[in-house]
Amino acid sequence: MSKLSVISVHTGQCGVQTGKSVWELYCLEHDIALDGSRYVLDPDTLGTNYDNFQTFYYETANGNYVPKALFVDSEPSVMDSLRQSHMGELLHENWMVNHNQDCRNSMGLAWGEQFCGKEFHDLVKSQARKLREVCDSLSGTMYYLSVNYYHFFLCLKS
């Protein structure tokens, strides 16, 4: 039977910081430690219906669980603070994408490839596709984003 998957996309400083809090709560709810290992408070709760956490997490080769989440920001300092936080071990480096400059003044630009350059745009699209590949059956995507990233993600649909 195919497992349903939901991907979360966190963009901008607002989306990344919200995502950090959201995934802390998801870990508590699904008995996953912040290093990605699984712990079970009550062994009697294990059963066939207890694996619903796999909707939001996938298992790595070493047995840890990683969120099906993409974190994107144009400013490296926001992503660096996430990497160095207590959540750094939980998140997969491939799903944390940042640019080498702050593009917050890009609201007036035409979006698409002009948003911080074509390379950044293509990198985000590539990582989103790779994240989709780890899903058995993608059933939805949740977006956590700042207002100015809305148009950017409309371009990703193409």
C-alpha atoms as an extended CHARMM CRD file, in Angstrom:
* protein
*
       158  EXT
         1         1  MET       CA              0.0000000000        0.0000000000        0.0000000000  PROA      1               0.0000000000
         2         2  SER       CA              1.3010000000        3.4230000000       -0.9270000000  PROA      2               0.0000000000
         3         3  LYS       CA              1.8700000000        5.9380000000        1.8450000000  PROA      3               0.0000000000
         4         4  LEU       CA              0.4770000000        9.4180000000        1.3250000000  PROA      4               0.0000000000
         5         5  SER       CA              2.9940000000       12.2310000000        1.6140000000  PROA      5               0.0000000000
         6         6  VAL       CA              2.7560000000       15.9180000000        2.3710000000  PROA      6               0.0000000000
         7         7  ILE       CA              5.6180000000       18.2910000000        1.5830000000  PROA      7               0.0000000000
         8         8  SER       CA              6.1030000000       21.5260000000        3.5060000000  PROA      8               0.0000000000
         9         9  VAL       CA              7.7860000000       24.4820000000        1.8240000000  PROA      9               0.0000000000
        10        10  HSD       CA              9.1590000000       27.2240000000        4.0800000000  PROA      10              0.0000000000
        11        11  THR       CA             10.3300000000       30.3980000000        2.3460000000  PROA      11              0.0000000000
        12        12  GLY       CA             11.7430000000       33.6680000000        3.5330000000  PROA      12              0.0000000000
        13        13  GLN       CA             12.7120000000       34.5660000000        7.0620000000  PROA      13              0.0000000000
        14        14  CYS       CA              9.1020000000       34.3310000000        8.2120000000  PROA      14              0.0000000000
        15        15  GLY       CA              8.5590000000       30.9170000000        6.6210000000  PROA      15              0.0000000000
        16        16  VAL       CA             11.8580000000       29.4930000000        7.8760000000  PROA      16              0.0000000000
        17        17  GLN       CA             11.3350000000       30.6730000000       11.4460000000  PROA      17              0.0000000000
        18        18  THR       CA              7.7360000000       29.4530000000       11.4350000000  PROA      18              0.0000000000
        19        19  GLY       CA              8.9360000000       26.1420000000       10.0240000000  PROA      19              0.0000000000
        20        20  LYS       CA             11.4040000000       25.7180000000       12.8420000000  PROA      20              0.0000000000
        21        21  SER       CA              8.5900000000       26.0010000000       15.3960000000  PROA      21              0.0000000000
        22        22  VAL       CA              6.2160000000       23.8320000000       13.3720000000  PROA      22              0.0000000000
        23        23  TRP       CA              8.7240000000       20.9810000000       13.0620000000  PROA      23              0.0000000000
        24        24  GLU       CA              9.5380000000       21.1040000000       16.7690000000  PROA      24              0.0000000000
        25        25  LEU       CA              5.8390000000       20.4920000000       17.4400000000  PROA      25              0.0000000000
        26        26  TYR       CA              5.5840000000       17.7820000000       14.7630000000  PROA      26              0.0000000000
        27        27  CYS       CA              8.5290000000       15.9880000000       16.3880000000  PROA      27              0.0000000000
        28        28  LEU       CA              6.8420000000       16.0710000000       19.7780000000  PROA      28              0.0000000000
        29        29  GLU       CA              3.5840000000       14.8550000000       18.2910000000  PROA      29              0.0000000000
        30        30  HSD       CA              5.1710000000       11.9620000000       16.3950000000  PROA      30              0.0000000000
        31        31  ASP       CA              7.7740000000       10.8500000000       18.9820000000  PROA      31              0.0000000000
        32        32  ILE       CA             10.7800000000       11.8660000000       16.9150000000  PROA      32              0.0000000000
        33        33  ALA       CA             13.8230000000       13.3080000000       18.6590000000  PROA      33              0.0000000000
        34        34  LEU       CA             15.4450000000       16.4590000000       17.2930000000  PROA      34              0.0000000000
        35        35  ASP       CA             18.3300000000       14.3750000000       15.9470000000  PROA      35              0.0000000000
        36        36  GLY       CA             15.9150000000       12.3620000000       13.7870000000  PROA      36              0.0000000000
        37        37  SER       CA             15.8780000000        9.2170000000       15.9160000000  PROA      37              0.0000000000
        38        38  ARG       CA             12.5950000000        7.6470000000       16.9500000000  PROA      38              0.0000000000
        39        39  TYR       CA             11.5420000000        7.2110000000       20.5420000000  PROA      39              0.0000000000
        40        40  VAL       CA              8.3420000000        5.7160000000       21.8320000000  PROA      40              0.0000000000
        41        41  LEU       CA              6.9000000000        6.7530000000       25.1470000000  PROA      41              0.0000000000
        42        42  ASP       CA              4.4570000000        3.8540000000       25.3490000000  PROA      42              0.0000000000
        43        43  PRO       CA              5.3860000000        0.5900000000       23.5470000000  PROA      43              0.0000000000
        44        44  ASP       CA              1.7110000000       -0.4310000000       23.5130000000  PROA      44              0.0000000000
        45        45  THR       CA              0.9690000000        2.3740000000       21.0600000000  PROA      45              0.0000000000
        46        46  LEU       CA              3.0170000000        0.6690000000       18.3500000000  PROA      46              0.0000000000
        47        47  GLY       CA              0.8260000000       -0.8660000000       15.7330000000  PROA      47              0.0000000000
        48        48  THR       CA             -0.2620000000       -0.6480000000       12.1490000000  PROA      48              0.0000000000
        49        49  ASN       CA             -1.8950000000        2.7710000000       12.5650000000  PROA      49              0.0000000000
        50        50  TYR       CA              1.0380000000        4.3170000000       14.4060000000  PROA      50              0.0000000000
        51        51  ASP       CA              3.1060000000        4.8630000000       11.2810000000  PROA      51              0.0000000000
        52        52  ASN       CA              1.0880000000        7.9060000000       10.1570000000  PROA      52              0.0000000000
        53        53  PHE       CA              4.1250000000       10.0850000000       10.9050000000  PROA      53              0.0000000000
        54        54  GLN       CA              5.5410000000        8.8860000000        7.5660000000  PROA      54              0.0000000000
        55        55  THR       CA              3.1840000000       11.3230000000        5.8760000000  PROA      55              0.0000000000
        56        56  PHE       CA              5.5080000000       14.1230000000        6.9850000000  PROA      56              0.0000000000
        57        57  TYR       CA              8.8340000000       12.2640000000        7.4450000000  PROA      57              0.0000000000
        58        58  TYR       CA             10.9230000000        9.8530000000        5.4230000000  PROA      58              0.0000000000
        59        59  GLU       CA             13.4270000000        7.3460000000        6.7370000000  PROA      59              0.0000000000
        60        60  THR       CA             17.0950000000        7.6940000000        5.7910000000  PROA      60              0.0000000000
        61        61  ALA       CA             19.5080000000        4.8070000000        5.2370000000  PROA      61              0.0000000000
        62        62  ASN       CA             20.8060000000        5.0780000000        8.8210000000  PROA      62              0.0000000000
        63        63  GLY       CA             17.2950000000        4.7810000000       10.2960000000  PROA      63              0.0000000000
        64        64  ASN       CA             16.7310000000        8.4290000000       11.1790000000  PROA      64              0.0000000000
        65        65  TYR       CA             13.6530000000       10.3670000000       10.1380000000  PROA      65              0.0000000000
        66        66  VAL       CA             13.8860000000       13.5910000000        8.1600000000  PROA      66              0.0000000000
        67        67  PRO       CA             11.0380000000       16.0300000000        7.5200000000  PROA      67              0.0000000000
        68        68  LYS       CA              9.6870000000       16.2260000000        3.9970000000  PROA      68              0.0000000000
        69        69  ALA       CA             10.2950000000       19.9560000000        4.0680000000  PROA      69              0.0000000000
        70        70  LEU       CA             12.0960000000       22.4410000000        1.8610000000  PROA      70              0.0000000000
        71        71  PHE       CA             13.5420000000       25.5730000000        3.4980000000  PROA      71              0.0000000000
        72        72  VAL       CA             14.3580000000       28.4440000000        1.1200000000  PROA      72              0.0000000000
        73        73  ASP       CA             15.6970000000       31.9260000000        1.7530000000  PROA      73              0.0000000000
        74        74  SER       CA             17.7660000000       34.3250000000       -0.2690000000  PROA      74              0.0000000000
        75        75  GLU       CA             19.7600000000       35.4520000000        2.7470000000  PROA      75              0.0000000000
        76        76  PRO       CA             22.3640000000       33.0100000000        4.0580000000  PROA      76              0.0000000000
        77        77  SER       CA             22.2570000000       34.1960000000        7.6790000000  PROA      77              0.0000000000
        78        78  VAL       CA             18.6840000000       32.9750000000        8.1960000000  PROA      78              0.0000000000
        79        79  MET       CA             19.5320000000       29.5130000000        6.9320000000  PROA      79              0.0000000000
        80        80  ASP       CA             22.8290000000       29.4270000000        8.8470000000  PROA      80              0.0000000000
        81        81  SER       CA             20.9980000000       30.1300000000       12.0990000000  PROA      81              0.0000000000
        82        82  LEU       CA             18.6800000000       27.2010000000       11.3110000000  PROA      82              0.0000000000
        83        83  ARG       CA             21.6190000000       24.8980000000       10.5230000000  PROA      83              0.0000000000
        84        84  GLN       CA             23.3410000000       25.8200000000       13.8000000000  PROA      84              0.0000000000
        85        85  SER       CA             20.2070000000       25.5190000000       15.9380000000  PROA      85              0.0000000000
        86        86  HSD       CA             19.1340000000       22.4460000000       17.8840000000  PROA      86              0.0000000000
        87        87  MET       CA             17.1050000000       21.4810000000       14.7710000000  PROA      87              0.0000000000
        88        88  GLY       CA             20.2250000000       21.2940000000       12.5940000000  PROA      88              0.0000000000
        89        89  GLU       CA             20.6140000000       17.5240000000       12.9740000000  PROA      89              0.0000000000
        90        90  LEU       CA             16.9850000000       16.8560000000       12.1210000000  PROA      90              0.0000000000
        91        91  LEU       CA             16.8960000000       18.6850000000        8.8010000000  PROA      91              0.0000000000
        92        92  HSD       CA             18.5730000000       17.3940000000        5.6590000000  PROA      92              0.0000000000
        93        93  GLU       CA             21.1620000000       19.7330000000        4.1490000000  PROA      93              0.0000000000
        94        94  ASN       CA             19.7960000000       19.1820000000        0.6280000000  PROA      94              0.0000000000
        95        95  TRP       CA             16.4360000000       20.6160000000        1.6340000000  PROA      95              0.0000000000
        96        96  MET       CA             17.9040000000       23.8810000000        2.9810000000  PROA      96              0.0000000000
        97        97  VAL       CA             18.5210000000       26.1990000000        0.0420000000  PROA      97              0.0000000000
        98        98  ASN       CA             19.8610000000       29.7120000000        0.2890000000  PROA      98              0.0000000000
        99        99  HSD       CA             21.3720000000       32.3250000000       -1.9780000000  PROA      99              0.0000000000
       100       100  ASN       CA             24.5260000000       34.2840000000       -1.2780000000  PROA      100             0.0000000000
       101       101  GLN       CA             22.7870000000       37.6590000000       -1.0420000000  PROA      101             0.0000000000
       102       102  ASP       CA             19.7430000000       39.2720000000        0.4660000000  PROA      102             0.0000000000
       103       103  CYS       CA             17.0710000000       39.8720000000       -2.1560000000  PROA      103             0.0000000000
       104       104  ARG       CA             14.4460000000       41.5350000000        0.0270000000  PROA      104             0.0000000000
       105       105  ASN       CA             14.2470000000       44.5500000000       -2.2720000000  PROA      105             0.0000000000
       106       106  SER       CA             13.2180000000       42.4000000000       -5.2110000000  PROA      106             0.0000000000
       107       107  MET       CA              9.4820000000       42.9940000000       -4.6910000000  PROA      107             0.0000000000
       108       108  GLY       CA              9.3790000000       45.4870000000       -7.5550000000  PROA      108             0.0000000000
       109       109  LEU       CA             11.2450000000       43.2260000000       -9.9620000000  PROA      109             0.0000000000
       110       110  ALA       CA              9.6410000000       40.9240000000      -12.4300000000  PROA      110             0.0000000000
       111       111  TRP       CA              9.7470000000       37.5880000000      -10.6460000000  PROA      111             0.0000000000
       112       112  GLY       CA             10.6550000000       34.3620000000      -12.3880000000  PROA      112             0.0000000000
       113       113  GLU       CA             14.3220000000       34.0590000000      -13.2700000000  PROA      113             0.0000000000
       114       114  GLN       CA             15.1010000000       37.6310000000      -12.2070000000  PROA      114             0.0000000000
       115       115  PHE       CA             14.5080000000       36.7390000000       -8.5570000000  PROA      115             0.0000000000
       116       116  CYS       CA             18.0780000000       36.6350000000       -7.2490000000  PROA      116             0.0000000000
       117       117  GLY       CA             19.2420000000       35.1730000000      -10.5470000000  PROA      117             0.0000000000
       118       118  LYS       CA             18.4250000000       32.2060000000      -12.7120000000  PROA      118             0.0000000000
       119       119  GLU       CA             20.8410000000       29.9110000000      -10.8470000000  PROA      119             0.0000000000
       120       120  PHE       CA             19.0100000000       30.3270000000       -7.5320000000  PROA      120             0.0000000000
       121       121  HSD       CA             15.6390000000       29.8470000000       -9.1910000000  PROA      121             0.0000000000
       122       122  ASP       CA             16.8270000000       26.6760000000      -10.9350000000  PROA      122             0.0000000000
       123       123  LEU       CA             18.4030000000       25.3320000000       -7.7340000000  PROA      123             0.0000000000
       124       124  VAL       CA             15.1530000000       25.7230000000       -5.7950000000  PROA      124             0.0000000000
       125       125  LYS       CA             13.1750000000       24.0060000000       -8.5640000000  PROA      125             0.0000000000
       126       126  SER       CA             15.7120000000       21.1760000000       -8.7100000000  PROA      126             0.0000000000
       127       127  GLN       CA             15.6560000000       20.5710000000       -4.9460000000  PROA      127             0.0000000000
       128       128  ALA       CA             11.8380000000       20.6770000000       -4.9150000000  PROA      128             0.0000000000
       129       129  ARG       CA             11.7670000000       17.9700000000       -7.6000000000  PROA      129             0.0000000000
       130       130  LYS       CA             14.2700000000       15.8350000000       -5.6750000000  PROA      130             0.0000000000
       131       131  LEU       CA             12.2070000000       16.1600000000       -2.5060000000  PROA      131             0.0000000000
       132       132  ARG       CA              9.1360000000       15.0720000000       -4.4510000000  PROA      132             0.0000000000
       133       133  GLU       CA             11.0320000000       11.9290000000       -5.5210000000  PROA      133             0.0000000000
       134       134  VAL       CA             11.3910000000       10.7040000000       -1.9140000000  PROA      134             0.0000000000
       135       135  CYS       CA              7.5960000000       10.6790000000       -1.5980000000  PROA      135             0.0000000000
       136       136  ASP       CA              5.6310000000        7.5310000000       -2.3630000000  PROA      136             0.0000000000
       137       137  SER       CA              2.3960000000        9.2810000000       -3.2180000000  PROA      137             0.0000000000
       138       138  LEU       CA              2.3430000000       13.0570000000       -2.9650000000  PROA      138             0.0000000000
       139       139  SER       CA             -1.0530000000       14.1630000000       -1.7300000000  PROA      139             0.0000000000
       140       140  GLY       CA             -0.4070000000       17.7970000000       -0.8460000000  PROA      140             0.0000000000
       141       141  THR       CA              1.9450000000       20.6780000000       -0.2680000000  PROA      141             0.0000000000
       142       142  MET       CA              1.8120000000       23.1730000000        2.5660000000  PROA      142             0.0000000000
       143       143  TYR       CA              3.4130000000       26.5780000000        2.0450000000  PROA      143             0.0000000000
       144       144  TYR       CA              4.7410000000       28.7530000000        4.8420000000  PROA      144             0.0000000000
       145       145  LEU       CA              5.9180000000       31.9410000000        3.2160000000  PROA      145             0.0000000000
       146       146  SER       CA              6.4100000000       35.6450000000        3.4270000000  PROA      146             0.0000000000
       147       147  VAL       CA              4.1540000000       37.7830000000        1.2660000000  PROA      147             0.0000000000
       148       148  ASN       CA              6.8660000000       38.6720000000       -1.2210000000  PROA      148             0.0000000000
       149       149  TYR       CA              7.6310000000       35.0020000000       -1.9590000000  PROA      149             0.0000000000
       150       150  TYR       CA              4.1160000000       34.3010000000       -3.2310000000  PROA      150             0.0000000000
       151       151  HSD       CA              4.9190000000       35.3290000000       -6.7950000000  PROA      151             0.0000000000
       152       152  PHE       CA              8.1560000000       33.3740000000       -6.6880000000  PROA      152             0.0000000000
       153       153  PHE       CA              6.2620000000       30.1650000000       -6.0400000000  PROA      153             0.0000000000
       154       154  LEU       CA              3.7850000000       30.8910000000       -8.7540000000  PROA      154             0.0000000000
       155       155  CYS       CA              6.8030000000       30.7530000000      -11.0730000000  PROA      155             0.0000000000
       156       156  LEU       CA              7.8280000000       27.3620000000       -9.6490000000  PROA      156             0.0000000000
       157       157  LYS       CA              4.6130000000       25.8040000000      -10.9160000000  PROA      157             0.0000000000
       158       158  SER       CA              5.8850000000       26.1770000000      -14.4600000000  PROA      158             0.0000000000
